[in-house]
Amino acid sequence: MNCDLTCSTLHGYFDSELSAARAAEFKRHLKHCTDCVAELDACDAVRDSLRRSYLYEHAPDLLRQRIRADLRPKARIPTVSRLQLWHWLATAAFLLVALVGWRISSGPRGDDYQAEVAAEIVDAHLRSLQPGYMTVIASNDEHAVKAWFDGKLKFAFPVRGFTNDGFPLQGGRLDAVEGRLVAALVYSRHEHLVNVFLWPSREQDTSPRAGSRLGYQWIDWRKGGVEFCAVSDAPTFDLQQLQRLFTK
């Protein structure tokens, strides 16, 4: 974003932390600042997605009791010498560096990672099936959908309609996957809806990988610095056909 107020004031306004006078001033600023308006839309999309993901869980009574017990005053702990403290800190730092090195060398594309991404993608698809949530911009005009996304995300991606191939564009929206803001393009296939999620990637292009979860099929691939993941209850063959259309 180019506006200086995007970082200094916008999030305070979004969280209702500004004074009444400062909030009114920023509200007037929004009338002529497209950067701040786009950033507020993105914040709203992330907040709505998190609210729909049902992340909150009540702690069981046993856990509450253990926490309360840990908070009770304990016997005085013997003083640790400075030499012992530095020894423990050095050991912890070594273990942390070793762990990070192992994660980097093992690569981000293991089966566990793929399973986690697939789970979030299917969850996002299920959220989108709620009434009024599938598309924020509802249009089969790829230029109109592309124009709606412009300025809302910090990466470029293709918006293409495939009506002649049996995948008419329905529109798009912003969504959240792995804690990041992503684009979601929506297509229809016969009586099925297909979400195609897109986000930036620094990794090399890959061939498609497919799988299923909770009765929904997904297919993931990377091309031109963008990662794509299509998900639907349509047959896997249909998703493979859509993937080929995107990579032509």
C-alpha positions as CSV (number, residue, x, y, z in Angstrom):
1,M,0.0,0.0,0.0
2,N,1.2,3.5,-0.8
3,C,-0.8,5.5,1.8
4,D,1.2,6.3,5.0
5,L,-2.0,6.1,7.1
6,T,-2.4,2.4,6.1
7,C,0.2,1.3,8.6
8,S,-0.1,4.1,11.2
9,T,-3.8,4.6,11.6
10,L,-5.9,2.1,9.7
11,H,-5.7,-0.8,12.1
12,G,-6.4,1.4,15.0
13,Y,-9.6,2.5,13.2
14,F,-10.5,-1.1,12.3
15,D,-10.2,-2.1,16.0
16,S,-12.1,1.0,17.2
17,E,-9.0,2.2,19.2
18,L,-9.0,5.8,17.8
19,S,-10.5,8.8,19.6
20,A,-13.8,10.1,18.2
21,A,-12.1,13.0,16.5
22,R,-9.3,10.9,15.0
23,A,-11.8,8.3,13.8
24,A,-13.9,11.0,12.1
25,E,-10.9,12.4,10.4
26,F,-9.8,9.0,9.1
27,K,-13.4,8.3,7.9
28,R,-13.2,11.5,5.8
29,H,-9.8,10.2,4.5
30,L,-11.4,7.0,3.3
31,K,-13.6,9.0,0.9
32,H,-10.6,9.6,-1.4
33,C,-8.0,6.9,-0.5
34,T,-8.5,3.7,-2.4
35,D,-5.5,2.1,-0.7
36,C,-7.0,2.3,2.7
37,V,-10.4,1.2,1.5
38,A,-8.9,-1.9,-0.1
39,E,-7.0,-2.7,3.1
40,L,-10.1,-2.4,5.2
41,D,-11.9,-4.7,2.9
42,A,-9.1,-7.2,3.3
43,C,-9.2,-7.0,7.1
44,D,-13.0,-7.5,7.0
45,A,-12.6,-10.6,4.8
46,V,-10.0,-12.2,7.2
47,R,-12.2,-11.4,10.3
48,D,-15.3,-12.9,8.7
49,S,-13.4,-16.0,7.6
50,L,-12.0,-16.5,11.1
51,R,-15.5,-16.1,12.7
52,R,-16.9,-18.7,10.4
53,S,-14.1,-21.2,11.0
54,Y,-15.3,-22.0,14.6
55,L,-11.8,-22.0,16.0
56,Y,-12.8,-21.4,19.6
57,E,-13.1,-24.4,21.9
58,H,-14.1,-24.4,25.6
59,A,-11.4,-25.8,27.9
60,P,-12.4,-29.0,29.7
61,D,-12.9,-28.8,33.4
62,L,-9.8,-30.9,34.1
63,L,-7.6,-28.5,32.1
64,R,-9.0,-25.5,34.0
65,Q,-8.2,-27.3,37.3
66,R,-4.6,-28.0,36.3
67,I,-4.1,-24.4,35.2
68,R,-5.4,-23.1,38.5
69,A,-3.2,-25.5,40.4
70,D,-0.1,-24.3,38.4
71,L,-1.0,-20.7,39.3
72,R,-0.9,-21.3,43.1
73,P,2.2,-20.0,44.9
74,K,5.0,-22.5,45.0
75,A,8.1,-22.9,47.1
76,R,10.9,-20.5,46.5
77,I,13.2,-21.8,43.7
78,P,16.9,-21.8,44.4
79,T,18.9,-19.1,42.7
80,V,20.6,-20.2,39.5
81,S,24.1,-18.9,38.8
82,R,24.8,-16.7,35.8
83,L,27.1,-19.3,34.4
84,Q,24.4,-22.0,34.6
85,L,21.8,-19.7,33.0
86,W,24.1,-18.9,30.0
87,H,24.7,-22.6,29.6
88,W,21.0,-23.3,29.4
89,L,20.4,-20.4,27.1
90,A,23.1,-21.6,24.7
91,T,21.8,-25.1,24.7
92,A,18.3,-23.9,23.9
93,A,19.5,-21.6,21.1
94,F,21.5,-24.6,19.6
95,L,18.4,-26.8,19.7
96,L,16.3,-24.0,18.1
97,V,18.7,-23.5,15.2
98,A,18.9,-27.3,14.7
99,L,15.1,-27.5,14.6
100,V,14.8,-24.7,12.1
101,G,17.5,-26.2,9.9
102,W,15.7,-29.5,9.9
103,R,12.5,-27.9,8.9
104,I,14.2,-26.0,6.0
105,S,16.1,-29.0,4.8
106,S,13.1,-31.3,4.9
107,G,11.2,-28.8,2.7
108,P,7.7,-27.4,3.0
109,R,5.9,-29.9,0.8
110,G,5.7,-33.0,3.0
111,D,2.6,-35.1,3.3
112,D,1.7,-33.5,6.6
113,Y,1.9,-30.1,5.1
114,Q,-0.2,-31.2,2.1
115,A,-2.8,-32.7,4.4
116,E,-3.0,-29.5,6.5
117,V,-3.5,-27.3,3.4
118,A,-6.1,-29.7,2.0
119,A,-8.0,-29.6,5.3
120,E,-8.0,-25.8,5.3
121,I,-9.0,-25.6,1.6
122,V,-11.9,-27.9,2.1
123,D,-13.0,-26.0,5.2
124,A,-12.9,-22.7,3.3
125,H,-15.0,-24.4,0.5
126,L,-17.5,-25.5,3.1
127,R,-17.7,-22.0,4.5
128,S,-18.3,-20.6,1.1
129,L,-21.4,-22.7,0.6
130,Q,-23.2,-20.7,3.3
131,P,-25.9,-18.4,1.8
132,G,-24.5,-15.1,0.6
133,Y,-20.9,-16.0,1.1
134,M,-19.9,-17.7,-2.2
135,T,-19.2,-14.5,-4.2
136,V,-18.6,-10.9,-3.1
137,I,-18.3,-9.9,-6.8
138,A,-20.9,-11.9,-8.7
139,S,-20.2,-11.7,-12.4
140,N,-19.3,-13.9,-15.4
141,D,-17.3,-11.0,-16.9
142,E,-13.6,-11.8,-16.2
143,H,-12.6,-8.2,-16.7
144,A,-15.1,-7.0,-14.1
145,V,-13.9,-9.7,-11.6
146,K,-10.3,-8.8,-12.3
147,A,-11.0,-5.1,-11.7
148,W,-12.7,-5.9,-8.4
149,F,-9.6,-7.8,-7.1
150,D,-7.2,-5.0,-8.3
151,G,-5.7,-3.3,-5.2
152,K,-7.1,-5.8,-2.7
153,L,-4.1,-8.2,-3.0
154,K,-0.4,-7.7,-3.5
155,F,0.1,-10.2,-6.3
156,A,-1.1,-10.6,-9.8
157,F,-3.1,-13.7,-11.0
158,P,-5.2,-14.7,-14.0
159,V,-8.9,-14.3,-14.0
160,R,-10.3,-16.4,-16.9
161,G,-13.7,-17.5,-17.9
162,F,-14.2,-20.9,-19.5
163,T,-17.8,-20.8,-20.5
164,N,-17.2,-22.5,-23.8
165,D,-15.4,-25.3,-22.0
166,G,-18.2,-26.0,-19.6
167,F,-16.9,-24.0,-16.6
168,P,-18.6,-20.6,-16.6
169,L,-17.2,-18.0,-14.2
170,Q,-19.6,-17.0,-11.4
171,G,-17.5,-14.4,-9.6
172,G,-14.9,-14.2,-6.8
173,R,-14.1,-13.1,-3.2
174,L,-11.3,-12.8,-0.7
175,D,-10.8,-15.7,1.7
176,A,-8.2,-16.9,4.3
177,V,-6.1,-20.0,4.1
178,E,-3.2,-20.8,6.5
179,G,-3.6,-17.4,8.0
180,R,-3.0,-15.6,4.7
181,L,-5.4,-13.6,2.5
182,V,-6.1,-15.4,-0.8
183,A,-8.2,-14.9,-3.9
184,A,-11.0,-17.3,-4.6
185,L,-12.5,-17.6,-8.1
186,V,-15.8,-19.4,-8.4
187,Y,-16.9,-21.5,-11.3
188,S,-19.8,-23.8,-12.0
189,R,-19.8,-27.3,-13.5
190,H,-23.2,-28.6,-14.3
191,E,-24.8,-28.5,-10.8
192,H,-21.6,-28.2,-8.9
193,L,-19.7,-25.1,-7.6
194,V,-15.9,-25.1,-7.9
195,N,-13.7,-22.8,-5.8
196,V,-10.2,-22.1,-7.2
197,F,-8.0,-20.6,-4.4
198,L,-4.9,-18.6,-5.5
199,W,-2.0,-17.2,-3.5
200,P,1.6,-16.2,-4.4
201,S,4.4,-18.8,-4.2
202,R,8.2,-18.6,-4.6
203,E,8.5,-22.3,-5.4
204,Q,9.0,-23.8,-8.8
205,D,6.0,-24.8,-11.0
206,T,4.7,-28.3,-10.2
207,S,2.5,-30.9,-11.7
208,P,-1.0,-31.3,-10.2
209,R,-1.5,-33.3,-7.0
210,A,-5.0,-34.4,-6.2
211,G,-6.8,-35.9,-3.2
212,S,-10.2,-35.9,-1.4
213,R,-11.5,-35.0,2.1
214,L,-15.0,-35.3,3.5
215,G,-16.4,-36.2,0.1
216,Y,-14.8,-33.2,-1.6
217,Q,-12.1,-33.5,-4.3
218,W,-9.2,-31.1,-4.5
219,I,-6.3,-30.6,-7.0
220,D,-3.3,-28.4,-6.3
221,W,-0.6,-27.0,-8.7
222,R,1.8,-24.1,-9.1
223,K,2.5,-22.1,-12.2
224,G,4.1,-18.7,-12.8
225,G,4.6,-17.7,-9.1
226,V,1.1,-18.6,-8.2
227,E,-0.3,-21.6,-6.3
228,F,-3.7,-22.8,-7.3
229,C,-6.0,-25.2,-5.5
230,A,-9.4,-26.2,-6.9
231,V,-12.0,-27.9,-4.7
232,S,-15.5,-29.2,-5.3
233,D,-17.9,-32.1,-5.0
234,A,-17.7,-32.4,-8.8
235,P,-15.9,-35.5,-10.1
236,T,-12.1,-35.5,-10.0
237,F,-12.0,-35.7,-13.8
238,D,-13.8,-32.3,-14.0
239,L,-11.2,-30.7,-11.7
240,Q,-8.4,-32.1,-13.8
241,Q,-10.0,-30.6,-16.9
242,L,-10.3,-27.2,-15.2
243,Q,-6.6,-27.5,-14.2
244,R,-5.6,-28.1,-17.8
245,L,-7.5,-25.0,-18.9
246,F,-5.7,-22.8,-16.4
247,T,-2.3,-24.1,-17.5
248,K,-2.8,-23.7,-21.3
